[in-house]
């Protein structure tokens, strides 16, 4: 799944949770870090870490939900600097 990242916008993603597909809105945010700002999708919904990890791998961007941030395997915030 590919989409154009624009900070301040939102995107609706389809997530499979407990065997049921749900559409959840994520806000695109430029998260500050010591190395510079990086791309991040944020939602206020409660999503399990397994579901977040799977979504993160599918879209290729870091995801944050209810205080838990997840990055694709082998990547860190430095790989997503803006």
URDABEL-V47703 format. One record per run of one state. SS is the DSSP state (H for helix, E for strand, - for the rest). FROM is the first residue (numbers start at 1). LEN is the number of residues. Records with the same first field share a line. If there is no record, write none. Layout:
BEGIN
SS->FROM-LEN ; FROM-LEN
END
This chain:
BEGIN
-->1-9 ; 18-2 ; 32-6 ; 44-5 ; 60-3 ; 66-2 ; 71-6 ; 82-1
E->10-8 ; 20-12 ; 38-6 ; 63-3 ; 68-3 ; 81-1
H->49-11 ; 77-4
END
